[in-house]
Amino acid sequence: MNSFVLEILSPDGSAFKGNVYSVSLPTSAGIITVLPGHTNLVTKLKHGEIIIDPSNSGGVKKIAVTGGFVEIYANTVNIVAEFAINSDETNKNKIAEAVKLAKEMKLRKKDAVDSAVIESQLKKAVFELKSNASIKRKKR
């Protein structure tokens, strides 16, 4: 039992799937680290970063999430996130462009459904921007 299966899903699709050595999760009870053989658990995921160690070599992968649920059972960890993005690949210009586009679309559209969708996209872009800024601060 040197590794376990981790899968992270969001409305945008699969954010990560593979065998990993460990994963640290921001839960409602605090940050927990899951290792092979972890006891079964279902808990709420909070806003923050999931830190994945795919090989126990120190090379970690970070995925920012806004919340969701975690299920740990039979050496498998399934995460369903409200939103998930690879923190290491976040592009500040792409995010700023998305924010600008969402604001323009919101001004043009008056339909309540369209406005809700646009507002959701705007919140997602702002989250990506904030996530990227906090990661850059931590790297210094």
Backbone torsions as a table, in degrees:
resi	resn	phi	psi	omega
1	MET	NA	66.6	179.7
2	ASN	-90.2	-15.0	-179.6
3	SER	-148.6	173.7	176.0
4	PHE	-146.1	167.5	-178.3
5	VAL	-89.8	131.2	176.7
6	LEU	-123.0	132.1	173.9
7	GLU	-134.4	129.9	178.5
8	ILE	-118.1	118.7	179.7
9	LEU	-115.1	146.9	173.9
10	SER	-142.0	173.8	178.4
11	PRO	-58.4	-23.2	178.8
12	ASP	-82.5	-4.9	-179.6
13	GLY	119.6	-158.8	-178.0
14	SER	-81.1	122.4	177.7
15	ALA	-89.7	-25.2	178.5
16	PHE	-164.8	142.0	171.8
17	LYS	-153.5	127.3	178.0
18	GLY	167.4	177.9	176.1
19	ASN	-84.0	135.5	-179.3
20	VAL	-136.0	161.1	176.6
21	TYR	-87.6	-39.7	179.1
22	SER	-154.4	160.0	174.5
23	VAL	-147.2	134.8	176.4
24	SER	-108.2	133.2	-171.9
25	LEU	-126.1	138.4	173.7
26	PRO	-85.0	100.4	-178.6
27	THR	-104.0	171.8	178.8
28	SER	-65.6	-20.4	178.4
29	ALA	-94.5	1.3	-177.2
30	GLY	118.7	-178.2	-179.7
31	ILE	-78.7	129.1	176.2
32	ILE	-120.0	148.7	175.2
33	THR	-113.2	128.4	-179.4
34	VAL	-103.0	129.7	176.4
35	LEU	-119.6	166.3	177.5
36	PRO	-54.1	138.6	179.3
37	GLY	84.2	9.8	-180.0
38	HIS	-58.5	146.9	178.0
39	THR	-66.0	155.2	178.8
40	ASN	-63.3	142.2	-175.9
41	LEU	-162.0	143.3	168.8
42	VAL	-128.5	126.7	-177.8
43	THR	-149.5	165.9	179.9
44	LYS	-84.7	138.7	178.0
45	LEU	-95.7	133.5	178.3
46	LYS	-98.4	169.7	173.5
47	HIS	-61.0	131.7	178.4
48	GLY	158.8	-155.2	-178.6
49	GLU	-115.8	137.6	171.2
50	ILE	-94.7	127.2	-179.4
51	ILE	-110.8	118.4	-174.4
52	ILE	-109.9	131.1	173.1
53	ASP	-112.3	100.3	-174.2
54	PRO	-75.2	-15.6	-173.6
55	SER	-141.6	4.1	-175.8
56	ASN	62.1	26.5	-179.6
57	SER	-105.3	0.0	-179.7
58	GLY	95.6	-14.1	177.6
59	GLY	-81.8	102.4	-174.7
60	VAL	-100.0	158.7	175.5
61	LYS	-120.4	136.1	-179.1
62	LYS	-116.4	135.1	176.9
63	ILE	-128.9	121.3	178.8
64	ALA	-83.9	137.1	-179.7
65	VAL	-132.8	156.3	178.0
66	THR	-102.8	-4.5	-179.9
67	GLY	144.1	177.8	179.1
68	GLY	145.7	-148.6	-178.9
69	PHE	-137.1	152.1	179.0
70	VAL	-123.1	135.5	174.8
71	GLU	-126.6	123.3	178.2
72	ILE	-116.5	121.8	177.2
73	TYR	-160.8	147.7	173.7
74	ALA	44.7	48.7	178.5
75	ASN	59.1	34.0	177.6
76	THR	-135.7	137.6	175.4
77	VAL	-120.4	119.0	176.8
78	ASN	-111.3	129.4	178.6
79	ILE	-122.9	128.8	172.8
80	VAL	-113.2	110.1	-176.0
81	ALA	-104.1	147.1	174.8
82	GLU	-63.2	-38.7	178.0
83	PHE	-156.3	138.7	179.2
84	ALA	-141.8	137.8	177.9
85	ILE	-143.6	140.6	176.9
86	ASN	-66.7	111.9	-175.9
87	SER	-63.1	-30.3	-176.8
88	ASP	-75.0	-17.5	-175.8
89	GLU	-110.1	6.6	-176.7
90	THR	-63.9	130.0	-177.5
91	ASN	-109.1	113.8	-174.7
92	LYS	-60.2	-40.9	-179.4
93	ASN	-66.0	-40.5	178.8
94	LYS	-61.8	-40.4	-179.3
95	ILE	-67.4	-45.8	179.4
96	ALA	-60.4	-39.0	178.0
97	GLU	-64.4	-41.1	178.8
98	ALA	-64.7	-40.4	178.0
99	VAL	-62.0	-46.0	-179.4
100	LYS	-61.7	-45.6	179.6
101	LEU	-62.9	-43.3	179.7
102	ALA	-62.5	-41.2	178.7
103	LYS	-64.3	-42.7	179.0
104	GLU	-62.8	-44.7	-179.9
105	MET	-63.9	-37.2	-179.6
106	LYS	-65.3	-37.0	178.3
107	LEU	-67.9	-35.5	-177.6
108	ARG	-80.0	-31.7	-174.9
109	LYS	-97.6	137.7	178.4
110	LYS	-116.1	-10.5	179.9
111	ASP	-64.1	132.9	-176.6
112	ALA	-61.1	-38.9	-179.6
113	VAL	-67.9	-46.6	178.3
114	ASP	-61.2	-40.5	179.6
115	SER	-62.9	-39.2	179.1
116	ALA	-65.8	-41.4	178.7
117	VAL	-65.3	-45.2	-179.8
118	ILE	-64.1	-41.9	178.1
119	GLU	-61.8	-40.2	177.5
120	SER	-62.6	-43.1	178.2
121	GLN	-64.8	-37.2	178.4
122	LEU	-65.4	-44.5	177.7
123	LYS	-61.2	-40.0	178.6
124	LYS	-62.0	-45.3	-179.8
125	ALA	-65.1	-40.9	178.3
126	VAL	-64.0	-40.8	177.2
127	PHE	-60.6	-44.4	179.2
128	GLU	-60.6	-42.4	-180.0
129	LEU	-63.8	-45.7	178.8
130	LYS	-64.4	-40.2	179.6
131	SER	-62.1	-43.9	-179.9
132	ASN	-64.3	-41.5	-179.3
133	ALA	-65.4	-40.6	-179.0
134	SER	-69.8	-32.9	178.6
135	ILE	-68.5	-42.2	179.2
136	LYS	-63.5	-36.5	178.6
137	ARG	-66.0	-38.5	-178.8
138	LYS	-68.6	-30.6	-176.7
139	LYS	-73.6	-21.0	-177.4
140	ARG	-67.2	NA	NA
